Amino acid sequence: MNFKDNKAIYLQIADRIGNQILSGTLTPDGKVPSVRELAAEIEVNANTVARTYDHLQQSGVIYTKRGLGYFVSPDAKEKIVALRREQLMQGEMDYFMSQLKAVGITPAELQQIYQDYINA
């Protein structure tokens, strides 16, 4: 896995797991790889993966079964979408909108750009 400098590694791993849940690779009530398995697969310290799993568990995306490991919460997709929408609206959208305004992109142009994007 290639990591970026602008975001904590454990959050990038959480995003990857979130993407796997959203795509259906990891299914509701399905088992998530163990901390050691995932750490070996993506070549990071097991403590980093443990921090990722703790973050995802606190967010309600995964849960533990004592002695069996981590599993995807039944409503994980909805929670991931809600969390990502919140992050987008609170942080990234502000910057994006200010840039649109600065370069003079109109709402009609933005709508067309977005329509072209989703149709591609």
N, C-alpha and C positions, 0 to 999 in steps of 0.2 A: 504494500500500500504506500502510495506517495503522499507525504504529509506536507501541508502548507504552513508557513510561519505565522500567518495572521490569526490562527485559531488553535486553542489547546488541543493536543493530540487526543485526549480522551473524548473531547466533544466531536472531533472528526470521526472517531471510531463510532460514537453514538449516532452520528449522521449516517454512516455506512449501514449500521444495523437498522436504522429507521428506513433507509432506502430499500433494504432487503424485505422489511415488513410491508412497506407500501407496494412493492412489486410482486409480493406473494411468495418470494423465496423462503421467507420465514412466515409460518402460518399461525393463526390464533391457537393458543394452548400447545403449540409446537415447541420442541426443545431448542434452546439456543446453545451454540457451542460452549463448552466449558471455558473457564478463564484461561487455563493452560493451553487448550487447543487453539483458541483464537489468538493468544499471544504468540504462539509458535507460528501460526499461519501468516500473521501480518508483521511478524518480527519486531515485537515491542515487549517491554517488561510486563510480566503478569500483573504487577501492581497497577499499571496503567489501565489494563482491561478491567481489573477489579473496580477501579474508580469509575470507569465507563458504566459497568453494570450497576453500581450503586446509584449513579446519576439516573440511569434508565428506570431503575426500580423506584426511586423517589418520584419520578415523573409518572409512574403508573404504566409504563410501557412494557415492562417485564415483571415477573414475580418469581419467587423461589419456592421450591418444594424441598423441604428438609431432606438432605441425603440424596436427592435426585438431580439437583441443579436448577438452572434458570429456564423459564418458559415465557413465551409471548402472551401478554394479557389479551383476553378476548376482545377488548375495545382499543387495542394498541393503535390501529390505523387512525381512528378518530382522534386519539390523544396526540399522535404525531402531527396530524394535519393542523389541529388546534394550536399546538406549540409553535409550529413553523409559521403559521399565519400571524401569530402574536409577535414572533421575532421579526418577521418581515415588516409588519405594520409599525412596530415600535422603533426599529433601527434603520433598516436598509431602505425602507420606503421614503423616509424623510430625505435622505441623501439623494436618492433617485429622483424624487419630485423636484428638489432644488436644482438638480442638473438639467432636467427637462425645461424648467422655467428659464434657466440661465441661457440655454441655447435656443430657446424659442420654439420648442416643439409644441404644437397645438393639441388639444384633446382629440380632434378628428385625426390628426396624423398618428397619435399614439394608439388610437383605436385601430387604425389600419395596420400599423406595425404589429400590434398584438394579434389581430385577426390573421395576418400572414404567418405569424409564428405558430399559432395553434393549428393552422391548416397545412403546415409543412410536414 
